[in-house]
Amino acid sequence: MANRGHSTSSRWLLVIALGVSILAACNKEATSDQAYLLKKVSVPKRFLTEGPEGIVFGGDIRVGDLSGNQQLDFLVYRSEDDAHDGGGMKPCFLGAFDIDGNILWQHGEGGSQPSRPGPVAIHDIDGDGDTEVIHFWLNSEIDCPPTSMRNVVIQIRDGKTGVVEKESTPDELMTAEGQGANWVHQRLLICNLRGTDSPRDFIVKLGKKILAFDEDLKVLWTYINPWDEYTKCPAYIPSVGDIDEDGKDEINGGYFLLDDDGSVMWEEQLGHNMDSVTIAPWDEGNMRAFGSGFGHVVDETGNILLKLGEKLVPHGQELRVAQFDPTVPGPQMAIRYEGHKPPVMIVDVNGNVIRRFNLNKSPNNTGMEAIFWNGPKKPALLYNGGLLWKGDGTMFAELPDLPPPQGTKRRGWYHCVPADLSNDEGEEVIIYNPWDSFISIYGQHTFNRWKSYEATPRQYNVRLMD
């Protein structure tokens, strides 16, 4: 009996040991510092075109649930002219496809890689439960210079079919004309300006002018800022967010803050190179306006709460807000402070520089993004050029099987779209190069089931190429 009892006890110890080993292995996997390629999606061949030097590519990409099956779909588009050199930002081709590369619909033809992510968004703009595509569109029947918007219309298309539901040619758009650095960024941003139950409005920046629209393409208001000099103008791409927490969004342009009705809350020419702006929680959770130009944090009334200054931030190229370093409480600012170069600094809410380090070199040295790899309550990672970085300046993981980007130095690089696509706690990253023909999705486990996708501003107002 004693021997049998000893044998039973040994078996239980063995079972416990095995259980501990399995649990340890699971925990090791849960905290793995590897990134896995979960899916590689080819842009349908029918949607590809040939560009300079024989490069075959799709174009710029947007993501969202177009088909209404709670799964991720993609939209590729191209514009008539190269926005950076030709001055145009006029989409002329749209192609929708699902996560397996199956074609949903297409409209238009031809076009160039637009070089700047432009006026195309995927969102349920009317709140009916079905997703639409909101975008500018080229009217080829009107002949005008690339810098004029006289041949541009605004359209809303059904996400499932691509059929045009609404179209408008407001005077405020048709009379717009411009050129230069502040003209070629024409991002369309979804927002809630009227306190509706879901965001049903959008804005677009055209040089010095911001136009606000509702879901029926009615112009709600316009704003014109007084600055247009290169390096001394407002943000090329504004940011939207509810800074006064009244249930309606404001617009941060770096040199101005607009209320939901377009009225000016403050207006001041702050630091040079106001390339990146956002609205985010900061001190004790208060919503603040951030600007990369000399590293500013400003409240809703225009009080400057933090200014890092020109010595610390001579050229603030990109700025992201999250907790990056777990040893320092509260949110932090990650700022690329020497323009198109690798150096980045992490700053706490009191303006203390926690550390500086160099990100990996990448084409144009832009594309930095905060990724909540382990969930929204855990410290964020920084994505840059195919690598993930910790807030302490050490590399976390390399995204595998990602070939060197093709295309020119300014344009041929990998854009990053964060999205929660699987059943783990963290975000996945969607990677694409507008000069290539595929999209890659990376996650923290070798196998993940796709969960029901719910769109967030991290996708429909994704921060691309500041």
DOVODREN-111043 format. One line per field, with one value per residue (C-alpha): residue number from 1; residue in one letter; z negated, x negated, y. Coordinates in Angstrom, 3 decimals. Layout:
BEGIN
torpa: c(NUM / ...)
donu: c(A / ...)
up: c(Z / ...)
east: c(X / ...)
north: c(Y / ...)
END
This chain:
BEGIN
torpa: c(1 / 2 / 3 / 4 / 5 / 6 / 7 / 8 / 9 / 10 / 11 / 12 / 13 / 14 / 15 / 16 / 17 / 18 / 19 / 20 / 21 / 22 / 23 / 24 / 25 / 26 / 27 / 28 / 29 / 30 / 31 / 32 / 33 / 34 / 35 / 36 / 37 / 38 / 39 / 40 / 41 / 42 / 43 / 44 / 45 / 46 / 47 / 48 / 49 / 50 / 51 / 52 / 53 / 54 / 55 / 56 / 57 / 58 / 59 / 60 / 61 / 62 / 63 / 64 / 65 / 66 / 67 / 68 / 69 / 70 / 71 / 72 / 73 / 74 / 75 / 76 / 77 / 78 / 79 / 80 / 81 / 82 / 83 / 84 / 85 / 86 / 87 / 88 / 89 / 90 / 91 / 92 / 93 / 94 / 95 / 96 / 97 / 98 / 99 / 100 / 101 / 102 / 103 / 104 / 105 / 106 / 107 / 108 / 109 / 110 / 111 / 112 / 113 / 114 / 115 / 116 / 117 / 118 / 119 / 120 / 121 / 122 / 123 / 124 / 125 / 126 / 127 / 128 / 129 / 130 / 131 / 132 / 133 / 134 / 135 / 136 / 137 / 138 / 139 / 140 / 141 / 142 / 143 / 144 / 145 / 146 / 147 / 148 / 149 / 150 / 151 / 152 / 153 / 154 / 155 / 156 / 157 / 158 / 159 / 160 / 161 / 162 / 163 / 164 / 165 / 166 / 167 / 168 / 169 / 170 / 171 / 172 / 173 / 174 / 175 / 176 / 177 / 178 / 179 / 180 / 181 / 182 / 183 / 184 / 185 / 186 / 187 / 188 / 189 / 190 / 191 / 192 / 193 / 194 / 195 / 196 / 197 / 198 / 199 / 200 / 201 / 202 / 203 / 204 / 205 / 206 / 207 / 208 / 209 / 210 / 211 / 212 / 213 / 214 / 215 / 216 / 217 / 218 / 219 / 220 / 221 / 222 / 223 / 224 / 225 / 226 / 227 / 228 / 229 / 230 / 231 / 232 / 233 / 234 / 235 / 236 / 237 / 238 / 239 / 240 / 241 / 242 / 243 / 244 / 245 / 246 / 247 / 248 / 249 / 250 / 251 / 252 / 253 / 254 / 255 / 256 / 257 / 258 / 259 / 260 / 261 / 262 / 263 / 264 / 265 / 266 / 267 / 268 / 269 / 270 / 271 / 272 / 273 / 274 / 275 / 276 / 277 / 278 / 279 / 280 / 281 / 282 / 283 / 284 / 285 / 286 / 287 / 288 / 289 / 290 / 291 / 292 / 293 / 294 / 295 / 296 / 297 / 298 / 299 / 300 / 301 / 302 / 303 / 304 / 305 / 306 / 307 / 308 / 309 / 310 / 311 / 312 / 313 / 314 / 315 / 316 / 317 / 318 / 319 / 320 / 321 / 322 / 323 / 324 / 325 / 326 / 327 / 328 / 329 / 330 / 331 / 332 / 333 / 334 / 335 / 336 / 337 / 338 / 339 / 340 / 341 / 342 / 343 / 344 / 345 / 346 / 347 / 348 / 349 / 350 / 351 / 352 / 353 / 354 / 355 / 356 / 357 / 358 / 359 / 360 / 361 / 362 / 363 / 364 / 365 / 366 / 367 / 368 / 369 / 370 / 371 / 372 / 373 / 374 / 375 / 376 / 377 / 378 / 379 / 380 / 381 / 382 / 383 / 384 / 385 / 386 / 387 / 388 / 389 / 390 / 391 / 392 / 393 / 394 / 395 / 396 / 397 / 398 / 399 / 400 / 401 / 402 / 403 / 404 / 405 / 406 / 407 / 408 / 409 / 410 / 411 / 412 / 413 / 414 / 415 / 416 / 417 / 418 / 419 / 420 / 421 / 422 / 423 / 424 / 425 / 426 / 427 / 428 / 429 / 430 / 431 / 432 / 433 / 434 / 435 / 436 / 437 / 438 / 439 / 440 / 441 / 442 / 443 / 444 / 445 / 446 / 447 / 448 / 449 / 450 / 451 / 452 / 453 / 454 / 455 / 456 / 457 / 458 / 459 / 460 / 461 / 462 / 463 / 464 / 465 / 466)
donu: c(M / A / N / R / G / H / S / T / S / S / R / W / L / L / V / I / A / L / G / V / S / I / L / A / A / C / N / K / E / A / T / S / D / Q / A / Y / L / L / K / K / V / S / V / P / K / R / F / L / T / E / G / P / E / G / I / V / F / G / G / D / I / R / V / G / D / L / S / G / N / Q / Q / L / D / F / L / V / Y / R / S / E / D / D / A / H / D / G / G / G / M / K / P / C / F / L / G / A / F / D / I / D / G / N / I / L / W / Q / H / G / E / G / G / S / Q / P / S / R / P / G / P / V / A / I / H / D / I / D / G / D / G / D / T / E / V / I / H / F / W / L / N / S / E / I / D / C / P / P / T / S / M / R / N / V / V / I / Q / I / R / D / G / K / T / G / V / V / E / K / E / S / T / P / D / E / L / M / T / A / E / G / Q / G / A / N / W / V / H / Q / R / L / L / I / C / N / L / R / G / T / D / S / P / R / D / F / I / V / K / L / G / K / K / I / L / A / F / D / E / D / L / K / V / L / W / T / Y / I / N / P / W / D / E / Y / T / K / C / P / A / Y / I / P / S / V / G / D / I / D / E / D / G / K / D / E / I / N / G / G / Y / F / L / L / D / D / D / G / S / V / M / W / E / E / Q / L / G / H / N / M / D / S / V / T / I / A / P / W / D / E / G / N / M / R / A / F / G / S / G / F / G / H / V / V / D / E / T / G / N / I / L / L / K / L / G / E / K / L / V / P / H / G / Q / E / L / R / V / A / Q / F / D / P / T / V / P / G / P / Q / M / A / I / R / Y / E / G / H / K / P / P / V / M / I / V / D / V / N / G / N / V / I / R / R / F / N / L / N / K / S / P / N / N / T / G / M / E / A / I / F / W / N / G / P / K / K / P / A / L / L / Y / N / G / G / L / L / W / K / G / D / G / T / M / F / A / E / L / P / D / L / P / P / P / Q / G / T / K / R / R / G / W / Y / H / C / V / P / A / D / L / S / N / D / E / G / E / E / V / I / I / Y / N / P / W / D / S / F / I / S / I / Y / G / Q / H / T / F / N / R / W / K / S / Y / E / A / T / P / R / Q / Y / N / V / R / L / M / D)
up: c(0.000 / -0.876 / 2.454 / 4.325 / 2.362 / 3.193 / 6.844 / 6.860 / 5.217 / 7.816 / 10.598 / 9.150 / 8.869 / 12.496 / 13.574 / 11.601 / 13.103 / 16.594 / 15.902 / 14.666 / 17.763 / 20.048 / 18.181 / 18.408 / 22.115 / 22.566 / 20.583 / 22.613 / 25.797 / 24.396 / 23.772 / 26.894 / 28.470 / 31.928 / 34.643 / 37.005 / 40.528 / 40.185 / 43.708 / 46.976 / 49.311 / 52.977 / 54.610 / 57.444 / 60.731 / 62.410 / 60.050 / 60.768 / 63.126 / 64.365 / 63.298 / 63.738 / 64.447 / 64.970 / 61.341 / 61.053 / 58.164 / 56.775 / 55.093 / 51.758 / 49.497 / 47.125 / 44.794 / 43.417 / 43.545 / 47.016 / 47.511 / 44.176 / 42.922 / 39.921 / 41.614 / 42.941 / 46.574 / 48.590 / 51.044 / 53.393 / 55.236 / 57.616 / 58.644 / 62.039 / 61.165 / 58.799 / 55.898 / 54.899 / 58.324 / 60.335 / 57.660 / 58.164 / 55.595 / 57.743 / 57.397 / 60.708 / 59.824 / 56.941 / 56.447 / 53.508 / 52.436 / 49.382 / 47.035 / 49.352 / 52.389 / 53.952 / 55.982 / 54.636 / 57.198 / 59.112 / 60.706 / 63.004 / 64.547 / 64.825 / 62.477 / 60.638 / 57.146 / 55.441 / 53.400 / 50.486 / 48.787 / 49.957 / 49.750 / 49.464 / 46.329 / 45.410 / 42.790 / 42.030 / 42.621 / 42.408 / 39.378 / 41.077 / 40.218 / 43.708 / 44.636 / 47.310 / 49.211 / 49.010 / 51.501 / 54.044 / 57.658 / 60.952 / 63.445 / 66.624 / 68.719 / 67.237 / 68.322 / 65.738 / 64.190 / 61.687 / 58.946 / 59.478 / 57.915 / 60.662 / 62.022 / 58.674 / 57.216 / 53.784 / 53.823 / 51.300 / 52.581 / 51.208 / 49.682 / 50.904 / 54.546 / 55.251 / 56.570 / 56.073 / 53.429 / 53.214 / 55.173 / 54.790 / 56.390 / 53.802 / 54.744 / 51.694 / 53.256 / 56.933 / 56.359 / 54.332 / 55.962 / 54.692 / 54.897 / 52.758 / 49.616 / 47.818 / 50.838 / 51.592 / 48.312 / 48.688 / 46.171 / 45.547 / 41.813 / 40.271 / 37.254 / 35.160 / 35.401 / 34.490 / 31.505 / 33.418 / 32.053 / 34.379 / 36.456 / 39.511 / 40.630 / 42.235 / 42.920 / 45.604 / 45.705 / 48.978 / 48.454 / 46.120 / 46.141 / 44.108 / 45.339 / 43.088 / 44.523 / 43.156 / 44.359 / 47.119 / 48.457 / 47.248 / 46.380 / 42.658 / 42.462 / 43.807 / 42.103 / 43.658 / 41.728 / 42.341 / 42.756 / 45.872 / 45.808 / 46.017 / 42.539 / 40.987 / 41.815 / 39.830 / 39.883 / 43.326 / 41.895 / 39.060 / 36.253 / 34.814 / 31.267 / 28.474 / 26.482 / 24.449 / 23.911 / 25.023 / 27.273 / 30.422 / 32.096 / 32.415 / 35.063 / 34.143 / 36.845 / 34.701 / 35.190 / 34.388 / 32.600 / 34.109 / 32.263 / 33.739 / 35.494 / 37.082 / 34.689 / 33.539 / 29.986 / 30.329 / 33.147 / 32.797 / 34.981 / 32.740 / 33.578 / 37.089 / 38.864 / 37.360 / 39.304 / 36.886 / 34.548 / 32.461 / 29.687 / 26.863 / 23.052 / 21.208 / 17.675 / 15.352 / 18.402 / 19.663 / 23.432 / 24.953 / 28.363 / 29.394 / 32.066 / 33.267 / 34.032 / 31.145 / 29.174 / 27.906 / 25.649 / 25.505 / 23.770 / 25.300 / 24.438 / 25.927 / 22.746 / 23.543 / 21.005 / 22.409 / 24.897 / 25.423 / 27.545 / 30.688 / 29.021 / 28.065 / 31.104 / 34.054 / 36.515 / 35.029 / 37.876 / 36.209 / 32.825 / 31.108 / 27.633 / 25.462 / 22.546 / 24.083 / 20.976 / 18.229 / 15.583 / 15.968 / 15.058 / 17.334 / 21.071 / 22.894 / 26.116 / 28.723 / 31.103 / 34.089 / 33.371 / 36.197 / 39.201 / 41.632 / 39.500 / 37.139 / 33.715 / 31.467 / 27.864 / 25.223 / 23.019 / 19.883 / 18.900 / 17.092 / 20.145 / 18.902 / 21.637 / 20.463 / 23.183 / 26.736 / 29.209 / 32.915 / 34.792 / 37.767 / 41.004 / 43.438 / 46.730 / 45.988 / 42.247 / 41.651 / 40.785 / 37.014 / 35.227 / 31.711 / 31.620 / 28.669 / 29.277 / 25.843 / 25.406 / 24.684 / 21.001 / 21.653 / 22.839 / 26.561 / 29.029 / 31.782 / 35.358 / 37.833 / 41.151 / 40.572 / 36.946 / 33.569 / 30.795 / 27.018 / 25.145 / 23.626 / 27.075 / 27.660 / 30.669 / 29.799 / 33.037 / 36.751 / 39.046 / 40.949 / 44.690 / 45.511 / 48.595 / 49.016 / 50.265 / 53.942 / 55.294 / 54.867 / 51.598 / 50.782 / 51.668 / 51.600 / 47.982 / 45.758 / 44.298 / 41.042 / 40.070 / 36.527 / 36.058 / 33.562 / 35.799 / 33.651 / 30.345 / 28.398 / 26.341 / 28.599 / 31.964 / 35.188 / 37.788 / 41.439 / 43.624 / 47.251 / 49.713 / 52.280 / 54.873 / 54.390 / 54.964 / 51.561 / 48.004 / 44.946 / 41.562 / 38.501 / 34.997 / 31.842 / 32.290 / 35.053 / 35.256 / 34.698 / 35.569 / 37.087 / 34.786 / 35.777 / 36.990 / 35.581 / 37.225 / 35.055 / 35.825 / 35.796 / 39.219 / 40.785 / 39.605 / 39.737 / 39.239 / 42.483 / 43.616 / 41.579)
east: c(0.000 / -2.827 / -4.484 / -1.210 / -0.646 / -4.144 / -3.525 / -0.261 / -1.960 / -4.714 / -2.156 / -0.451 / -3.794 / -4.479 / -1.067 / -1.625 / -5.090 / -3.727 / -0.978 / -3.482 / -5.587 / -2.606 / -1.532 / -5.057 / -5.123 / -1.771 / -2.986 / -6.175 / -4.112 / -1.867 / -4.886 / -6.754 / -9.024 / -8.332 / -6.042 / -4.397 / -3.116 / 0.561 / 1.705 / 0.275 / 2.925 / 2.160 / 3.762 / 5.861 / 3.930 / 6.807 / 6.211 / 2.488 / 0.824 / -2.713 / -4.619 / -8.110 / -10.964 / -8.497 / -7.315 / -3.939 / -1.883 / 1.612 / 1.584 / 2.608 / 4.729 / 7.669 / 9.108 / 12.597 / 15.569 / 16.933 / 18.921 / 20.782 / 19.629 / 17.664 / 14.366 / 11.613 / 11.702 / 9.373 / 9.697 / 6.886 / 7.008 / 4.907 / 4.979 / 4.668 / 1.515 / -1.384 / -0.382 / -3.924 / -5.199 / -2.022 / 0.063 / 3.091 / 4.968 / 7.804 / 8.681 / 9.594 / 9.492 / 11.044 / 10.766 / 12.324 / 11.294 / 11.608 / 8.989 / 8.558 / 7.928 / 11.367 / 12.613 / 15.703 / 15.986 / 13.998 / 14.579 / 12.464 / 9.109 / 5.469 / 3.933 / 0.662 / -0.490 / 0.793 / -2.448 / -0.492 / 2.369 / 5.332 / 9.069 / 10.467 / 12.080 / 14.072 / 16.755 / 20.466 / 21.052 / 24.868 / 25.123 / 27.307 / 25.012 / 23.524 / 20.137 / 19.598 / 16.585 / 16.294 / 13.890 / 12.953 / 13.335 / 11.950 / 14.439 / 12.449 / 14.908 / 13.573 / 10.123 / 8.231 / 4.739 / 3.738 / 3.663 / 7.335 / 10.256 / 12.740 / 12.742 / 13.279 / 16.554 / 17.264 / 18.908 / 20.279 / 20.390 / 22.065 / 19.307 / 20.785 / 21.335 / 19.393 / 22.542 / 22.616 / 25.209 / 24.527 / 22.510 / 21.828 / 19.857 / 20.009 / 18.590 / 16.330 / 14.549 / 14.698 / 13.120 / 10.215 / 6.807 / 3.258 / -0.216 / -3.225 / -3.858 / -0.673 / 1.493 / 0.488 / 1.757 / 5.534 / 6.528 / 10.234 / 10.935 / 14.115 / 15.445 / 18.517 / 19.295 / 23.004 / 23.156 / 24.804 / 24.813 / 21.926 / 19.515 / 21.438 / 19.320 / 15.944 / 13.402 / 10.797 / 7.909 / 7.195 / 4.145 / 5.137 / 8.790 / 10.649 / 14.068 / 16.529 / 19.279 / 22.183 / 23.348 / 25.438 / 22.377 / 23.727 / 20.990 / 21.333 / 18.624 / 15.272 / 12.176 / 9.212 / 5.958 / 3.584 / 0.333 / -0.958 / -4.772 / -6.732 / -7.878 / -5.829 / -2.323 / 0.202 / 0.097 / 0.287 / 2.786 / 5.053 / 6.281 / 9.779 / 10.900 / 13.213 / 10.873 / 13.596 / 15.497 / 18.870 / 19.617 / 18.502 / 15.102 / 12.672 / 9.953 / 6.295 / 4.170 / 1.127 / 1.487 / 5.194 / 7.935 / 11.420 / 14.642 / 17.202 / 18.968 / 15.753 / 15.293 / 11.742 / 10.938 / 7.353 / 5.053 / 1.293 / -1.743 / -3.650 / -6.874 / -8.199 / -7.699 / -4.293 / -4.291 / -2.383 / 0.527 / 3.014 / 5.613 / 5.057 / 5.299 / 2.301 / 2.064 / 4.451 / 6.422 / 7.214 / 7.562 / 4.889 / 3.752 / 0.263 / -1.996 / -5.388 / -6.647 / -9.071 / -7.108 / -3.953 / -1.083 / 1.789 / 5.170 / 8.531 / 8.190 / 4.714 / 2.663 / -0.719 / -1.157 / -4.429 / -6.962 / -10.093 / -11.565 / -13.629 / -16.853 / -15.349 / -13.065 / -14.590 / -12.327 / -9.479 / -8.605 / -6.360 / -4.643 / -2.735 / -1.154 / -0.877 / -2.662 / -5.811 / -8.000 / -6.312 / -8.719 / -7.365 / -3.697 / -1.209 / -1.191 / -4.320 / -5.160 / -7.344 / -8.697 / -11.033 / -12.861 / -15.411 / -13.110 / -13.587 / -16.210 / -16.227 / -16.541 / -13.452 / -12.904 / -10.390 / -9.045 / -6.885 / -3.951 / -6.306 / -8.478 / -11.332 / -13.202 / -13.142 / -15.526 / -16.685 / -17.481 / -17.757 / -15.086 / -16.171 / -16.731 / -13.845 / -12.962 / -12.056 / -12.426 / -8.702 / -5.932 / -6.403 / -3.273 / -2.233 / -1.095 / 0.816 / -0.727 / 0.209 / 3.511 / 4.697 / 3.725 / 0.149 / -2.772 / -2.721 / -5.444 / -6.724 / -6.559 / -9.114 / -10.270 / -9.356 / -10.559 / -8.818 / -10.602 / -10.196 / -10.035 / -13.457 / -15.037 / -15.601 / -14.230 / -11.256 / -10.782 / -11.353 / -8.384 / -9.444 / -9.315 / -9.015 / -11.141 / -12.937 / -10.386 / -10.478 / -9.813 / -11.466 / -13.059 / -10.256 / -7.404 / -8.546 / -8.119 / -5.812 / -2.734 / -1.387 / 2.291 / 3.003 / 6.142 / 7.518 / 8.261 / 7.766 / 8.896 / 5.785 / 5.677 / 3.461 / 3.450 / 2.198 / 0.381 / 1.364 / -1.625 / -1.631 / -3.784 / -1.776 / -4.421 / -3.947 / -1.254 / -0.605 / 0.570 / -0.861 / 0.818 / -1.345 / -0.436 / -2.008 / -1.018 / -1.518 / 2.212 / 5.063 / 8.701 / 10.078 / 12.678 / 15.582 / 13.990 / 15.191 / 13.826 / 12.182 / 10.476 / 7.216 / 8.313 / 10.675 / 8.519 / 5.263 / 2.146 / 0.236 / -2.838 / -2.905)
north: c(0.000 / 2.358 / 1.676 / 2.255 / 5.462 / 6.634 / 5.803 / 7.768 / 10.723 / 10.603 / 10.566 / 13.638 / 15.423 / 14.543 / 15.874 / 19.085 / 19.488 / 18.988 / 21.504 / 24.055 / 23.461 / 23.906 / 27.062 / 28.441 / 27.728 / 29.480 / 32.478 / 32.539 / 32.590 / 35.322 / 37.529 / 36.472 / 39.065 / 37.693 / 38.945 / 36.483 / 36.950 / 36.061 / 36.850 / 38.089 / 39.449 / 40.048 / 43.047 / 41.540 / 41.517 / 43.335 / 46.265 / 46.615 / 49.050 / 49.653 / 52.722 / 54.154 / 51.720 / 48.887 / 48.799 / 47.038 / 48.363 / 48.883 / 52.302 / 53.705 / 51.477 / 52.005 / 49.345 / 48.646 / 46.298 / 47.027 / 43.822 / 43.976 / 40.559 / 41.947 / 41.084 / 43.326 / 44.417 / 46.640 / 49.499 / 50.484 / 53.808 / 55.868 / 59.526 / 61.219 / 63.121 / 62.703 / 64.921 / 65.871 / 66.924 / 67.468 / 69.171 / 66.944 / 64.854 / 63.562 / 59.866 / 58.238 / 54.517 / 52.562 / 48.799 / 46.902 / 43.393 / 41.156 / 39.693 / 36.678 / 38.872 / 38.327 / 41.279 / 43.056 / 45.888 / 48.470 / 51.842 / 53.987 / 53.158 / 54.172 / 56.679 / 57.166 / 56.328 / 59.508 / 59.907 / 61.385 / 59.513 / 61.545 / 62.240 / 58.703 / 57.194 / 54.079 / 54.652 / 54.223 / 57.915 / 57.839 / 55.540 / 52.917 / 49.997 / 49.685 / 51.088 / 53.698 / 55.035 / 58.833 / 60.369 / 63.001 / 61.917 / 63.202 / 64.630 / 64.025 / 66.057 / 69.310 / 70.462 / 72.488 / 72.662 / 69.945 / 72.591 / 73.473 / 71.603 / 72.613 / 69.061 / 67.333 / 66.065 / 64.549 / 61.133 / 58.664 / 55.074 / 51.984 / 49.854 / 46.558 / 47.507 / 50.687 / 52.346 / 56.124 / 57.049 / 60.792 / 63.321 / 67.019 / 69.860 / 72.656 / 76.047 / 75.949 / 72.960 / 73.912 / 77.332 / 75.976 / 76.199 / 76.072 / 74.646 / 73.863 / 71.833 / 72.829 / 71.984 / 68.391 / 66.911 / 66.569 / 63.919 / 63.388 / 62.931 / 61.501 / 63.415 / 64.161 / 67.867 / 67.769 / 65.422 / 62.572 / 59.026 / 58.120 / 60.235 / 61.461 / 64.385 / 64.863 / 67.575 / 68.021 / 70.494 / 72.295 / 74.469 / 77.309 / 76.233 / 73.599 / 72.463 / 70.629 / 68.393 / 66.344 / 62.920 / 64.552 / 66.401 / 69.728 / 72.225 / 72.958 / 75.619 / 76.737 / 78.086 / 79.896 / 80.309 / 83.258 / 81.258 / 79.519 / 79.797 / 76.550 / 75.360 / 78.180 / 76.987 / 74.890 / 71.105 / 69.561 / 67.075 / 68.297 / 66.067 / 65.701 / 64.893 / 65.996 / 68.229 / 69.990 / 66.709 / 68.053 / 65.080 / 66.932 / 67.049 / 69.900 / 70.326 / 70.817 / 72.379 / 73.084 / 76.843 / 76.821 / 74.927 / 75.020 / 74.253 / 71.864 / 74.774 / 76.048 / 78.952 / 79.676 / 78.548 / 79.772 / 80.791 / 81.323 / 80.692 / 78.302 / 76.448 / 75.879 / 72.532 / 71.795 / 68.530 / 66.302 / 67.094 / 65.167 / 65.477 / 62.986 / 62.506 / 63.930 / 65.340 / 63.463 / 62.312 / 65.818 / 66.077 / 68.297 / 69.544 / 68.394 / 69.858 / 68.632 / 72.152 / 72.787 / 70.160 / 71.871 / 70.779 / 73.305 / 73.322 / 74.227 / 77.938 / 78.328 / 78.077 / 76.517 / 73.723 / 72.411 / 73.735 / 71.665 / 74.445 / 74.764 / 73.607 / 70.240 / 69.940 / 71.818 / 69.955 / 67.946 / 65.590 / 62.981 / 62.864 / 60.048 / 59.933 / 56.780 / 55.187 / 53.766 / 53.287 / 51.204 / 52.543 / 56.087 / 56.664 / 58.341 / 58.968 / 60.040 / 61.802 / 60.130 / 62.759 / 62.518 / 65.752 / 66.179 / 66.007 / 63.131 / 61.393 / 58.354 / 60.103 / 60.018 / 61.098 / 60.004 / 62.831 / 62.603 / 64.859 / 67.261 / 67.756 / 65.586 / 63.744 / 60.131 / 58.984 / 59.442 / 56.684 / 56.076 / 54.209 / 52.135 / 54.014 / 53.791 / 55.477 / 59.098 / 58.300 / 58.650 / 56.222 / 55.988 / 54.729 / 53.688 / 50.048 / 48.558 / 45.137 / 43.758 / 45.598 / 49.153 / 49.002 / 47.908 / 50.073 / 50.722 / 49.823 / 52.072 / 50.836 / 52.129 / 50.737 / 47.100 / 46.974 / 47.259 / 49.165 / 49.290 / 52.567 / 51.904 / 52.152 / 48.440 / 46.596 / 44.413 / 42.466 / 42.503 / 41.898 / 38.772 / 38.117 / 41.811 / 42.555 / 45.878 / 48.428 / 49.284 / 52.743 / 56.126 / 57.268 / 59.696 / 57.363 / 53.748 / 52.716 / 50.690 / 52.352 / 50.924 / 50.642 / 49.346 / 47.242 / 44.717 / 41.740 / 38.639 / 37.158 / 38.111 / 41.303 / 43.378 / 45.053 / 43.595 / 45.686 / 45.978 / 46.845 / 47.949 / 49.882 / 51.898 / 51.031 / 47.283 / 44.653 / 43.040 / 43.718 / 41.939 / 41.450 / 40.717 / 39.578 / 38.191 / 34.510 / 32.005 / 31.328 / 33.728 / 33.455 / 36.621 / 38.100 / 40.348 / 43.543 / 46.863 / 49.997 / 52.657 / 55.997 / 54.038 / 52.785 / 55.347 / 58.272 / 56.363 / 58.518 / 58.072 / 59.988 / 63.195)
END
